[in-house]
Structures are given as structure tokens and as C-alpha cells.
């Protein structure tokens, strides 16, 4: 099938798409790199037409020495780690529950998946106004019902609240992937383990969990990619206050609030580096699961 | 010790009763084979003995004590599954050691037993591999190894050879038979292949729709099948079951003649017909014969390579003393 002629024809036909994709990726990347080395304050009259002043690594130094930088990295890691932990653990439990024969299984599964279809902005608003609101929220009513003082969630437990919201959104994804993995487990393996004298918890530990290894890896990798760039949930709920300013949010504030494009771009380059460090780290821990 | 006794055991899934009340005794050291067509309840029966399914009524005694409500692990039985059910993420060594680890056995003792089982099963070189890196026959041996190390009262095999190719199957059949001779442990073996049943069993239990049709040694079943079902199921090629006029001549509703008990003669045989398909195996030849004037097609086994081919006329004489007679209910007439 692959003759010389058809191969070169294929190359020519693929070329526009490849060029477009490369441009899509490379142009913003190069622009970001360029801006990060310049003084670019649009409100003070800086513009590309008039030429930008080259400042070397000054923006990088300023971004790094800012009081907000390290806390934001820490917040990012706590948020990503927290959401991963909650979604994977609860996802495994839910997947095992949904794998049991139960009445109305189809409907229950659709209900479980539902949060994933809600847009991040909308779900954050719903959580903020309906559930977490210290006066009229469901939690506030619940607290009062038991005679406790309502918690001002988004002020006093802001980071945990955001983690809770994001976990709620991503739990369906984890559950779904883990459920398909559990369903592919050979029931004879579980029976063999039962005959071999393994009680339920050990059957889970020695048979089910290793079987899920690969699916857990995939859940962690995919979620990490998306969780590093969480934005809408923070913007809608706390606006980056009360210790919820992640690296992504800090960059947003530098570029939009302070109108300092050079400084924000330097932050963007740091974010790329951080994402790569996390990716390499994750690949080393869990990547070996993908080989087998 | 390993005597298993089933008393009035039944099993229902919802409203459907798959096993009506059933009594069976499997003696210590016996190699018992459950055989029957697919869906006859033989695997269910094995799973009831293993404890993987709960029995609906009746009780199971193992070595004289009631084991009906005992969990599978405590029944002292080891099972080899059709899919082998090896743990894919563990090495062969860990697979075999798993039941011992669960029993919290001393590590030195575990090592000793695993090495022992591995050397018996020729797995010593593969101990550190994963099941995925082994061939079908080797995986089968690992599954058997995992069963052996527990030193169970009885082994349960659920169609263990059905995933192997024909040549390997014959080899494993021999190995399992030899293992039984050496260990002298009770074995219960489920298969749909009557050849496996005939070659391996001390005692065959023929099942049909959850009911035991006949229990006996392979040769008892071959020589005196209790009914037409057993007659047709045991023996290869199948026994010719002939109804109508020819059967009436023998005062029976149905007569049965095995293909190997019909002689091909030069001329003047009792039956005369045309050869349909001739299957030449070298050692013997199977003829499928039409137009005999009998209601059913007749299969004949001739010793050696008989050079009759499609369309030839053939003369046959059944051996009078090898004709089985059955009544209208299909039961044997003595």
C-alpha cells in the first residue's frame, strides 16, 4: 500500500495540518519567551510597534523574589495533590460500589457521571452560592440544624473548599476510568484468591489494586495536566484570596491586574518548568506501570 | 484424607433449578470426572463443592464433617481454573507461594514447598518470570503448582485443558494422571471431553441437565451404558443408535451398536449401504454410511486403512453379542 508516490502524497497532504499545529504551539511559546525578556507595560505606553526594551533576566528575578511566588507554587502542589488523592481514593471505592449488581444501575451511573458535564464556572458558582454560602448555603443550614456555628468556608477553609469543588468535578472521570478497569478483572482471579485463603481486604490489596495500577496511572497523569491549570474555580470563588493563589492565578494577576506582560510571561515560563518537573516526577513514580 | 459426600444437594438460580436433589460420594484418593455436554451443571456442581456457590438445600460432607457452611478457604480443597487465574502482576514464585503466605506460613517453609513444587513441575527455571511470559502449558503447571503446595485434601479441576492445543492437551493429561498416581490425593475433574474422562478417571459421573445419568468406571460406562444418553455420550465415534424395524427385531425400542463393533465384510453382510464420507486416520478408518434402509446414518470403524471411498457399496455385519438394547424410555434392557 505504501508506495513511494503515496507516501510523498501523504506528506504533502499532512503538511498544512502539521504546519498549523506547529505554529499554534510555537508562536505563543516564542512570544512568551520574547516578552519575558522585555519590559512590556501597555499602560505606560510600551508596545511591539515602538519596540520593547530588552531587560535580560530582570523579570525572572522579580517574579522569583516576589513574596507571592513560593506560596503560589506550594498552593498549586497542595491543590493538585489533594484533588488527586481524593479522586483516586474515592474513585476506587465508588467504582467498586458501582461494579456490584444493584437496582437501577444505568441511572445511577449516569448520575455519577453528571458533574463532569457541568462547566467549571457554573459548578463553582453553584458550590459558592448554594452549598458553601455561610448564610444560605446547604452546609450552613446543616450546621445550624445540629446547633453549630456555620463555617465561612471560602474564607476560613478556602483552599480545602476549592479542593473539594475541583474534586467533585473530577471524581466522575476517575470513577469512570477505574470502573471500566474493574470490570475487566477476571472473576476467576478473585475466586482463586478466595480459595487460596485471602480475606476480602487482602483480595483487594493483592488482586484488585494491582489490576487497577495502570488505570490509576492514567487517571493521575491526565488529571495532573488539567489540574495544574485550574483557573475558573478560583476566579469565581475566592478570586485568589485567602491562600488560594496558584501559580496559574498569580500569572493571571501579573498580566491582567498589574498589566505587566513581561513579568507575567516570565511567570509563564516558570509554570512550564514546574509542569515539566511534575511530569517527569510522575512518570518516574508511576510510568513503569505503563510498560507491562 | 479426602472423602467428599453430597447429600440431597440442590442448586437454584432464582426460579430455575439447575441441580435437582443429587447424592454422590467421592471416595478418598479417587480420580472422579464429571462429564457432560455444556450447560449440564458439571461446573456448577464443582463450584458447589468448592464453596464458590452456596447450595440451595442439602449438605456437603468433607471427610465426615459437615462443610456446607464452611468458607472455601477452610474446606481444604484446591482448585485449578479454566483460565488458570494466575495473578498477572506476581512472579511465578509469588503465585505459587500466595496460598501459603495467606496461611501465614513460615518463610523458610514457604520457600521449601515452592522449590519442591517447582522442581516436580519443571518450573524451576521460570520461578522469577511473570505469568505473561509463559506458554499455555507452563501457566497450567503454575496453576497446578499453586494447588499442590497447599497439600489439600482434594484437588478440583475445572476444564483445565480446554485452553491448550491438542498436542499439549495429551501431554498435560498424562502429567495430571501421573501426578494423581504419585500423590494419591482425591481429584475431582470437570470436562466436556469424553476422551479426557475415559483416559483419566477412576470413576466417571455422567451429568445431563443437572441429573446424574450414570456413575461408574470408564469401562463399565463403555460396556453397559444405563441409557441412550450415556450410550451416545461415551465412546468415540458415537454409538449408532438405531430405532424402528431393525430395533424391533431385537425386541427393543432402540438398539445401539458401537462403530468398532460393526465388521466390514466382502459380501452378504446384514446391512448394505453406500459410503458417504470416509475419514482415514491411518490406524483406522471411519465410514459414514447412507442408504442402508435403516432410519439413521451408520458410522463404522474399520481397523487399518481400508480403501473404500465415497460412493462405494459397503457390506456390514454388527456383532450380535455387542448390541445394546434400550426401551422406549431410553433405559437399558438387561
Interface residues (C-beta under 8 A of the other chain):
Chain A: X186 X188 X189 X191 X192 X193 X194 X195 X196 X197 X198 X202 X206 X207 X210 X211 X213 X292
Chain B: X50 X52 X71 X72 X73 X74 X77 X78 X79 X81 X82 X83 X85 X86 X87 X88 X89 X90 X98 X99 X102 X103 X130 X132 X146 X150
